[in-house]
Amino acid sequence: MNKDQRDGKWDQFTARVKQTWGDLTDDEVKKAEGNKDELIARIQEKYGDSKESIAKKFNELIGDDKS
């Protein structure tokens, strides 16, 4: 997978993240800069969800991308 493909996958994933956690701003997502752990931390800070529940939802969103 080249950089453009990876960036495209990240963009698709973050679009789903923003749909799921609608109060996230584009700036908050951009600050994560492709770092899933950073994005989880930002969601956790904003919503108070557990890291485990966010990671589980991330895995579901990633799974949706494979279809």
C-alpha positions in Angstrom: 0.0 0.0 0.0 1.5 3.3 -1.0 1.2 6.6 0.8 -1.8 7.8 -1.2 -3.7 4.6 -0.6 -2.9 4.8 3.2 -3.9 8.5 3.3 -7.2 7.6 1.5 -7.9 4.8 3.9 -7.2 7.2 6.8 -9.6 9.8 5.3 -12.3 7.2 4.9 -11.8 6.0 8.5 -11.8 9.5 10.0 -15.0 10.3 8.1 -16.6 7.3 9.8 -15.2 8.4 13.2 -16.7 11.9 12.7 -20.0 10.3 11.9 -19.9 8.2 15.0 -18.6 10.9 17.4 -20.3 13.9 15.8 -18.9 16.5 18.2 -15.4 16.0 17.0 -14.1 18.8 14.9 -12.0 18.5 11.8 -9.1 20.2 13.7 -9.3 17.6 16.5 -9.1 14.8 14.0 -6.3 16.5 12.0 -4.3 16.9 15.2 -4.1 13.2 15.5 -2.2 13.1 12.2 -2.8 9.5 11.4 -2.2 8.3 14.9 -5.0 6.1 16.1 -3.9 6.2 19.7 -3.9 10.0 19.6 -7.4 10.0 18.1 -8.6 7.6 20.8 -7.3 9.9 23.5 -9.1 12.9 21.9 -12.3 11.0 21.8 -11.8 9.8 25.4 -11.2 13.4 26.5 -14.2 14.8 24.7 -16.7 12.0 25.4 -15.5 10.3 28.6 -15.7 6.9 27.0 -13.3 4.2 28.1 -10.3 3.5 25.9 -11.5 -0.1 25.5 -14.9 0.9 24.2 -13.5 3.4 21.8 -10.9 0.8 20.5 -13.8 -1.7 20.1 -15.8 0.8 18.0 -12.7 1.6 16.0 -12.3 -2.1 15.1 -15.9 -2.2 14.0 -15.4 0.9 11.8 -12.2 -0.6 10.3 -14.1 -3.9 9.7 -16.8 -1.9 7.8 -14.0 -0.6 5.6 -13.0 -4.0 4.4 -16.3 -4.8 2.7 
